[in-house]
Amino acid sequence: MRDALWKLPAADQAAAVRTGGISAVELVDSHLERIAEVNPRVNAVTQLLAERAREAAGRTDRRRAAGEELGPLAGVPFTVKESTAIEGVPTTFGAARFRDLVASEDALPVARLRAAGAIPIGHSNMPTLILAGMHSRSELFGDTVNPWDPGRTPGGSSGGDGVAVATGMAALGLGNDSGGSVRVPASFCGVAGLKPTAGRFPADHRVFGPEDPGPASQILVTDGPLARRIADLRLAYEALAGPDPRDPRAVPVPLYGEPLPGPVKVAVVADPGGHGVHPTVRAAVAAAAEALRDAGYDVREVADVPRLDEALEAYGRITVTEFAPAWPVVRTLLGEGGDRYIGMAMEKTPPATAAEFMKLMGSWLGIRRSWAEFLDEYPLLLGPVFTEPPVEPGLESRDRAGHERVGAGMRLCSVTSFVGVPGVAVPTGVADGLPSGVQVIGRAFREDLCLAAAQEIEDRLGVLTPVDPR
């Protein structure tokens, strides 16, 4: 076991540290050796925290030796997206302008994982300012490489975490998601990822000063973990959830809801909106549906999800309107070509007037109501994360056709972020040498139902990672 500690699931790593089967220092060193071997090929870990991680591991070992009870993630190394603060480390957002923006304290989710015993081992790459596209390429750190195929993107914006977890450089990753930024890299890299309900995990995204962001940024952005196994994702979920006075949006909802009567109904939509889906993605959804049938779920194909095109239009209009006043300044921070992705969105979608914006906010509530009614009938929805296999790096920023193709591909991620419901990305296998996967979407604050169904899929279709880069 000591020769391959980084290969172990996070739950097994923590259990071995708690019982003294291995030391936390040994566990961290194993991951640091893996990073030294693999990261030069994939460029996922941006700021390595080797000495800080060893010091934290040493404290963990001393606590165990003193007879103290260790947390459920004792000694488990995790990466943290460049947009999320680690105390004493620059939160660069991948931008040269912020290379010296040292965080004064941990972001709330980092603090939660630390409290559970986990150890941050490094920051991870992402698109510059989260705005340069779906592909994880930043002005400061360059391109992150998909370990399955360097000609395909690892996704984003939490692409560095997806690659770090998939290759065994970390047992967990901490990303965030406002339209697929955890689920897409999870799916493209062959790991699992959770986008929680809006309000499930506390956070504070005021990185640049005391001002809070506008309504779209307040509601759409959720932090979320990535892991190689659903059981590890569940441990991270339990550690991250719960209210905090620094985030009045986070509510004290139980982690696990009441069991549902009878077989749980699952709606299956392989082609949301009827805009087309690749055969390998359709096959992944079919395989996951069959796995859930075998597990005793009441699986039914349905015509479509509620109001998809209307939701996507409102999502785009609201976010562009909120973002437009800052765009002339922000675009200067994105580096050469980094403004193309948002620039195309701004050209396509004009900002709304005040009256139009008020109407859009009403439509937003109406769309959420339609989804709540849909999920009242079908507590779970099974569908694609992305309606194509992993695409080439930077497709979304190349031209308008690529931009629209990527936007269409992640449409189910976008709409479920818009309505604020949870989703778990889970692998289903390998097709043409690339990982395939699906997402299980649930009622608000029923992450437990999503995780349970994803576990059944994993039990029947297997785990794909860790992998060595190709």
GUVOLO-405375 format. One line per field, with one value per residue (C-alpha): residue in one letter; residue number from 1; x, y, z. Coordinates in nm, 2 decimals, m for minus. Layout:
balum c(A/...)
marba c(NUM/...)
u c(X/...)
v c(Y/...)
w c(Z/...)
This chain:
balum c(M/R/D/A/L/W/K/L/P/A/A/D/Q/A/A/A/V/R/T/G/G/I/S/A/V/E/L/V/D/S/H/L/E/R/I/A/E/V/N/P/R/V/N/A/V/T/Q/L/L/A/E/R/A/R/E/A/A/G/R/T/D/R/R/R/A/A/G/E/E/L/G/P/L/A/G/V/P/F/T/V/K/E/S/T/A/I/E/G/V/P/T/T/F/G/A/A/R/F/R/D/L/V/A/S/E/D/A/L/P/V/A/R/L/R/A/A/G/A/I/P/I/G/H/S/N/M/P/T/L/I/L/A/G/M/H/S/R/S/E/L/F/G/D/T/V/N/P/W/D/P/G/R/T/P/G/G/S/S/G/G/D/G/V/A/V/A/T/G/M/A/A/L/G/L/G/N/D/S/G/G/S/V/R/V/P/A/S/F/C/G/V/A/G/L/K/P/T/A/G/R/F/P/A/D/H/R/V/F/G/P/E/D/P/G/P/A/S/Q/I/L/V/T/D/G/P/L/A/R/R/I/A/D/L/R/L/A/Y/E/A/L/A/G/P/D/P/R/D/P/R/A/V/P/V/P/L/Y/G/E/P/L/P/G/P/V/K/V/A/V/V/A/D/P/G/G/H/G/V/H/P/T/V/R/A/A/V/A/A/A/A/E/A/L/R/D/A/G/Y/D/V/R/E/V/A/D/V/P/R/L/D/E/A/L/E/A/Y/G/R/I/T/V/T/E/F/A/P/A/W/P/V/V/R/T/L/L/G/E/G/G/D/R/Y/I/G/M/A/M/E/K/T/P/P/A/T/A/A/E/F/M/K/L/M/G/S/W/L/G/I/R/R/S/W/A/E/F/L/D/E/Y/P/L/L/L/G/P/V/F/T/E/P/P/V/E/P/G/L/E/S/R/D/R/A/G/H/E/R/V/G/A/G/M/R/L/C/S/V/T/S/F/V/G/V/P/G/V/A/V/P/T/G/V/A/D/G/L/P/S/G/V/Q/V/I/G/R/A/F/R/E/D/L/C/L/A/A/A/Q/E/I/E/D/R/L/G/V/L/T/P/V/D/P/R)
marba c(1/2/3/4/5/6/7/8/9/10/11/12/13/14/15/16/17/18/19/20/21/22/23/24/25/26/27/28/29/30/31/32/33/34/35/36/37/38/39/40/41/42/43/44/45/46/47/48/49/50/51/52/53/54/55/56/57/58/59/60/61/62/63/64/65/66/67/68/69/70/71/72/73/74/75/76/77/78/79/80/81/82/83/84/85/86/87/88/89/90/91/92/93/94/95/96/97/98/99/100/101/102/103/104/105/106/107/108/109/110/111/112/113/114/115/116/117/118/119/120/121/122/123/124/125/126/127/128/129/130/131/132/133/134/135/136/137/138/139/140/141/142/143/144/145/146/147/148/149/150/151/152/153/154/155/156/157/158/159/160/161/162/163/164/165/166/167/168/169/170/171/172/173/174/175/176/177/178/179/180/181/182/183/184/185/186/187/188/189/190/191/192/193/194/195/196/197/198/199/200/201/202/203/204/205/206/207/208/209/210/211/212/213/214/215/216/217/218/219/220/221/222/223/224/225/226/227/228/229/230/231/232/233/234/235/236/237/238/239/240/241/242/243/244/245/246/247/248/249/250/251/252/253/254/255/256/257/258/259/260/261/262/263/264/265/266/267/268/269/270/271/272/273/274/275/276/277/278/279/280/281/282/283/284/285/286/287/288/289/290/291/292/293/294/295/296/297/298/299/300/301/302/303/304/305/306/307/308/309/310/311/312/313/314/315/316/317/318/319/320/321/322/323/324/325/326/327/328/329/330/331/332/333/334/335/336/337/338/339/340/341/342/343/344/345/346/347/348/349/350/351/352/353/354/355/356/357/358/359/360/361/362/363/364/365/366/367/368/369/370/371/372/373/374/375/376/377/378/379/380/381/382/383/384/385/386/387/388/389/390/391/392/393/394/395/396/397/398/399/400/401/402/403/404/405/406/407/408/409/410/411/412/413/414/415/416/417/418/419/420/421/422/423/424/425/426/427/428/429/430/431/432/433/434/435/436/437/438/439/440/441/442/443/444/445/446/447/448/449/450/451/452/453/454/455/456/457/458/459/460/461/462/463/464/465/466/467/468/469/470)
u c(0.00/0.28/0.41/0.09/m0.08/m0.19/m0.40/m0.62/m0.97/m0.99/m1.19/m0.93/m0.65/m0.82/m0.90/m0.54/m0.42/m0.68/m0.58/m0.21/m0.17/0.01/0.12/m0.02/0.33/0.38/0.05/0.14/0.48/0.33/0.11/0.41/0.60/0.31/0.29/0.66/0.61/0.29/0.24/0.51/0.30/m0.04/0.01/m0.28/m0.12/m0.02/0.11/0.25/0.23/0.48/0.62/0.30/0.13/0.41/0.38/0.00/0.05/0.30/0.05/m0.21/0.04/0.12/m0.25/m0.31/0.00/m0.15/m0.48/m0.69/m0.97/m0.91/m1.16/m1.33/m1.08/m0.77/m0.45/m0.63/m0.46/m0.68/m0.63/m0.80/m0.90/m0.70/m1.02/m1.06/m0.85/m0.59/m0.46/m0.11/m0.11/m0.19/m0.54/m0.44/m0.75/m0.48/m0.42/m0.09/m0.25/m0.33/m0.01/0.06/m0.30/m0.22/m0.52/m0.55/m0.76/m0.90/m1.22/m1.51/m1.50/m1.12/m1.17/m1.45/m1.23/m0.94/m1.17/m1.25/m0.87/m0.80/m0.48/m0.45/m0.16/m0.17/m0.37/m0.51/m0.54/m0.85/m0.93/m0.81/m1.06/m1.30/m1.39/m1.15/m1.35/m1.44/m1.08/m0.85/m0.59/m0.47/m0.26/m0.02/0.00/m0.08/m0.28/m0.38/m0.38/m0.64/m0.46/m0.67/m0.58/m0.38/m0.58/m0.89/m0.97/m0.99/m1.28/m1.33/m1.34/m1.23/m1.02/m0.70/m0.89/m1.04/m0.69/m0.53/m0.79/m0.80/m0.42/m0.38/m0.21/m0.48/m0.76/m1.01/m1.05/m1.23/m1.38/m1.69/m1.97/m2.22/m2.31/m2.10/m1.76/m1.73/m1.94/m1.78/m1.42/m1.53/m1.69/m1.41/m1.15/m1.33/m1.40/m1.71/m1.82/m2.10/m2.27/m2.48/m2.81/m2.76/m2.75/m2.62/m2.25/m2.15/m1.91/m1.79/m1.68/m1.59/m1.23/m1.15/m1.31/m1.61/m1.87/m2.10/m2.16/m2.50/m2.79/m2.67/m2.32/m2.48/m2.72/m2.55/m2.20/m2.17/m1.85/m1.83/m1.59/m1.44/m1.33/m1.26/m1.54/m1.89/m1.81/m1.53/m1.76/m2.01/m1.74/m1.66/m2.03/m2.08/m1.78/m1.87/m2.25/m2.41/m2.49/m2.24/m2.31/m2.07/m2.30/m2.67/m2.76/m2.65/m2.95/m2.96/m3.12/m3.05/m2.78/m3.01/m3.38/m3.67/m3.68/m3.92/m4.21/m4.18/m3.92/m3.77/m3.89/m3.61/m3.68/m3.44/m3.36/m3.07/m3.11/m3.23/m3.41/m3.39/m3.08/m2.88/m2.66/m2.36/m2.41/m2.15/m2.33/m2.66/m2.51/m2.37/m2.72/m2.87/m2.61/m2.67/m3.04/m3.01/m2.79/m3.06/m3.33/m3.12/m3.09/m3.47/m3.54/m3.85/m3.67/m3.88/m3.79/m3.97/m4.01/m3.79/m3.69/m3.90/m3.85/m3.49/m3.45/m3.63/m3.41/m3.09/m3.20/m3.28/m2.95/m2.75/m2.94/m2.93/m2.56/m2.46/m2.66/m2.50/m2.15/m2.17/m2.07/m1.74/m1.65/m1.44/m1.20/m1.22/m1.13/m0.80/m0.71/m0.76/m0.44/m0.39/m0.71/m0.86/m1.15/m1.28/m1.51/m1.70/m1.67/m1.87/m2.13/m2.16/m2.20/m2.47/m2.67/m2.73/m2.77/m3.13/m3.30/m3.41/m3.76/m3.65/m3.42/m3.71/m3.92/m3.63/m3.61/m3.97/m3.91/m3.63/m3.86/m4.12/m3.87/m3.75/m4.12/m4.16/m3.85/m3.98/m4.30/m4.12/m3.89/m4.19/m4.32/m3.97/m3.74/m3.44/m3.34/m3.07/m2.91/m2.58/m2.32/m2.20/m2.38/m2.05/m1.73/m1.45/m1.38/m1.06/m0.89/m1.02/m1.31/m1.54/m1.31/m1.21/m1.51/m1.89/m1.97/m1.74/m1.88/m2.23/m2.14/m1.98/m2.27/m2.52/m2.31/m2.33/m2.69/m2.82/m2.55/m2.64/m3.01/m2.97/m2.73/m2.99/m3.26/m3.03/m3.08/m2.81/m2.63/m2.37/m2.15/m2.05/m1.84/m2.00/m1.71/m1.47/m1.57/m1.31/m1.04/m1.22/m1.41/m1.79/m2.03/m2.37/m2.52/m2.79/m3.00/m3.24/m3.48/m3.34/m3.15/m3.17/m2.81/m2.85/m3.08/m2.83/m2.54/m2.73/m2.82/m2.47/m2.34/m2.56/m2.43/m2.07/m2.13/m2.24/m2.03/m1.70/m1.44/m1.21/m0.93/m0.65/m0.49/m0.14/m0.13/m0.11)
v c(0.00/0.24/0.23/0.38/0.58/0.84/0.57/0.50/0.65/0.96/0.76/0.49/0.75/0.92/0.59/0.48/0.81/0.79/0.44/0.50/0.26/0.53/0.88/1.20/1.30/0.97/1.04/1.40/1.29/1.02/1.29/1.53/1.26/1.20/1.57/1.58/1.29/1.40/1.77/1.87/1.68/1.81/2.15/2.12/2.23/2.59/2.69/2.39/2.41/2.13/2.26/2.40/2.06/1.87/2.10/2.04/1.67/1.68/1.85/1.58/1.31/1.48/1.51/1.14/1.05/1.26/1.06/1.33/1.23/1.31/1.43/1.23/1.36/1.33/1.39/1.39/1.62/1.85/2.11/2.45/2.64/2.96/3.17/3.04/3.17/2.98/3.18/3.32/3.23/3.45/3.41/3.49/3.40/3.30/3.67/3.85/4.15/3.94/3.74/3.91/3.91/3.72/3.59/3.70/3.39/3.07/3.08/2.92/2.59/2.56/2.62/2.36/2.09/2.18/2.14/1.79/1.72/1.76/1.94/2.18/2.07/2.34/2.58/2.45/2.60/2.76/3.00/3.35/3.52/3.22/3.43/3.33/3.02/2.67/2.54/2.57/2.81/3.10/3.41/3.32/2.94/2.84/2.54/2.24/1.91/1.64/1.32/1.10/1.29/1.61/1.70/1.74/2.00/1.89/2.13/2.41/2.63/2.39/2.20/2.19/2.02/1.77/1.67/1.67/1.43/1.21/1.16/1.10/1.43/1.50/1.29/1.58/1.90/2.21/2.40/2.61/2.59/2.84/2.65/2.34/2.44/2.14/1.89/1.94/1.89/1.60/1.44/1.52/1.38/1.07/1.17/1.26/1.61/1.77/2.10/2.16/2.34/2.71/2.78/2.44/2.54/2.87/3.09/3.45/3.55/3.91/3.87/4.21/4.42/4.47/4.50/4.20/4.10/4.13/3.89/3.65/3.61/3.57/3.29/3.11/3.04/2.74/2.58/2.21/1.91/1.67/1.31/0.98/0.80/0.89/0.78/1.04/1.31/1.23/1.29/1.62/1.71/1.64/1.85/2.15/2.18/2.38/2.75/3.02/3.37/3.51/3.38/3.45/3.25/2.92/2.75/2.48/2.21/1.85/1.67/1.37/1.40/1.17/0.85/0.87/0.62/0.34/0.32/0.66/0.79/0.90/1.11/1.04/1.31/1.23/1.53/1.83/2.08/1.85/2.02/1.71/1.47/1.26/0.88/0.81/1.05/0.90/0.56/0.68/0.80/0.47/0.27/0.48/0.44/0.07/0.07/0.26/0.02/m0.27/m0.09/m0.07/0.28/0.36/0.49/0.67/0.85/1.18/1.43/1.71/1.92/2.23/2.56/2.49/2.75/3.02/2.95/2.97/3.30/3.45/3.31/3.48/3.81/3.84/3.77/3.99/4.28/4.24/4.21/4.48/4.79/4.62/4.47/4.76/4.72/4.35/4.27/4.44/4.19/3.88/3.87/3.83/3.67/3.61/3.84/3.65/3.42/3.68/3.93/3.70/3.66/4.03/4.08/3.81/3.93/4.30/4.42/4.45/4.78/4.83/4.73/4.43/4.32/4.33/4.12/3.87/3.84/3.74/3.49/3.34/3.27/3.12/2.89/2.77/2.70/2.49/2.29/2.25/2.11/1.88/1.75/1.70/1.44/1.31/1.34/1.27/1.36/1.17/1.34/1.44/1.67/1.77/1.65/1.57/1.39/1.62/1.88/2.04/2.31/2.66/2.57/2.81/3.10/3.02/3.16/3.21/2.85/2.70/2.94/2.83/2.46/2.46/2.66/2.41/2.12/2.22/2.34/2.10/2.22/2.59/2.55/2.35/2.61/2.87/2.70/2.63/2.25/2.00/1.77/1.50/1.41/1.04/0.85/0.57/0.42/0.49/0.55/0.59/0.63/0.92/0.91/0.93/1.03/1.16/1.38/1.30/1.61/1.63/1.84/2.14/2.03/1.66/1.60/1.28/1.14/1.24/1.09/0.76/0.72/0.81/0.55/0.29/0.39/0.37/0.03/m0.11/0.08/0.11/0.37/0.51/0.68/0.74/0.74/0.81/1.09/0.98)
w c(0.00/0.08/m0.28/m0.42/m0.15/m0.40/m0.58/m0.28/m0.25/m0.02/0.23/0.25/0.28/0.57/0.74/0.72/0.87/1.15/1.25/1.21/0.92/0.74/0.85/0.70/0.60/0.41/0.23/0.14/0.02/m0.20/m0.37/m0.40/m0.58/m0.81/m0.88/m0.96/m1.20/m1.38/m1.35/m1.60/m1.86/m1.78/m1.61/m1.37/m1.04/m1.06/m0.71/m0.53/m0.15/m0.07/0.26/0.39/0.31/0.49/0.79/0.81/0.77/1.06/1.28/1.19/1.29/1.62/1.70/1.63/1.85/2.13/2.11/1.95/1.72/1.36/1.10/0.83/0.57/0.79/0.58/0.25/0.00/m0.22/m0.49/m0.49/m0.80/m0.86/m0.79/m0.43/m0.15/0.05/0.34/0.27/m0.10/m0.40/m0.54/m0.90/m1.10/m1.36/m1.44/m1.43/m1.27/m0.95/m0.92/m0.58/m0.45/m0.13/0.06/0.42/0.52/0.37/0.17/0.36/0.16/0.21/0.58/0.59/0.42/0.65/0.95/0.83/0.82/0.45/0.34/0.05/m0.16/m0.44/m0.64/m0.98/m1.32/m1.48/m1.77/m1.69/m1.45/m1.52/m1.83/m2.10/m2.21/m2.11/m2.18/m1.88/m2.02/m1.81/m1.88/m1.59/m1.62/m1.98/m2.09/m1.88/m2.08/m2.07/m1.95/m2.18/m2.50/m2.53/m2.84/m2.62/m2.36/m1.99/m1.97/m1.73/m1.56/m1.28/m1.53/m1.32/m1.04/m1.28/m1.42/m1.07/m0.93/m1.25/m1.25/m0.87/m0.79/m0.54/m0.39/m0.40/m0.59/m0.49/m0.79/m0.85/m1.10/m1.24/m1.56/m1.57/m1.44/m1.20/m1.40/m1.74/m1.63/m1.42/m1.72/m1.96/m1.72/m1.60/m1.24/m1.04/m0.95/m0.74/m0.81/m0.50/m0.46/m0.44/m0.07/0.04/0.08/0.24/0.04/0.02/m0.33/m0.24/m0.34/m0.47/m0.20/0.03/m0.24/m0.30/m0.66/m0.84/m0.83/m1.10/m0.94/m0.60/m0.71/m0.99/m0.85/m0.62/m0.49/m0.55/m0.50/m0.75/m0.66/m0.83/m0.64/m0.53/m0.17/m0.16/m0.31/m0.03/0.24/0.08/0.06/0.43/0.52/0.30/0.38/0.65/0.74/0.83/0.94/0.68/0.41/0.47/0.16/0.32/0.49/0.77/0.56/0.67/0.47/0.41/0.35/0.42/0.22/m0.08/m0.10/m0.35/m0.63/m0.70/m1.04/m1.28/m1.59/m1.87/m2.13/m2.36/m2.59/m2.39/m2.61/m2.91/m3.04/m3.11/m2.91/m3.01/m3.03/m2.76/m2.52/m2.60/m2.53/m2.19/m2.09/m2.19/m2.00/m1.68/m1.72/m1.74/m1.43/m1.24/m1.36/m1.24/m0.90/m0.87/m0.98/m1.19/m1.50/m1.76/m2.08/m2.10/m2.39/m2.25/m1.96/m1.88/m2.07/m2.17/m2.45/m2.26/m1.96/m2.16/m2.32/m1.97/m1.83/m2.10/m2.09/m1.71/m1.68/m1.97/m1.83/m1.49/m1.64/m1.91/m1.71/m1.59/m1.93/m2.07/m1.77/m1.73/m2.09/m2.04/m1.76/m1.97/m2.17/m2.54/m2.69/m2.35/m2.42/m2.73/m2.54/m2.34/m2.63/m2.86/m2.59/m2.55/m2.92/m2.94/m2.64/m2.57/m2.21/m2.10/m2.00/m1.64/m1.73/m1.93/m1.64/m1.40/m1.63/m1.67/m1.29/m1.29/m1.57/m1.36/m1.08/m1.32/m1.47/m1.13/m1.05/m1.36/m1.27/m0.91/m1.05/m1.29/m1.01/m0.78/m1.03/m1.11/m0.81/m1.03/m1.39/m1.58/m1.88/m2.04/m1.89/m2.23/m2.55/m2.73/m2.63/m2.51/m2.78/m2.89/m2.67/m2.72/m2.96/m2.78/m2.84/m3.20/m3.38/m3.35/m3.46/m3.20/m2.94/m3.01/m3.03/m2.69/m2.54/m2.69/m2.56/m2.19/m2.21/m1.94/m1.70/m1.77/m1.72/m1.40/m1.26/m1.36/m1.16/m0.87/m0.84/m0.75/m1.00/m0.98/m1.27/m1.28/m1.53/m1.73/m1.92/m2.21/m2.57/m2.85/m2.59/m2.40/m2.08/m2.10/m1.83/m1.73/m1.46/m1.21/m1.12/m0.83/m0.63/m0.44/m0.13/m0.22/m0.31/m0.11/m0.38/m0.66/m0.47/m0.40/m0.77/m0.89/m0.65/m0.81/m1.16/m1.04/m0.87/m1.21/m1.46/m1.27/m1.18/m1.46/m1.27/m1.17/m1.51/m1.64/m1.90/m2.26)
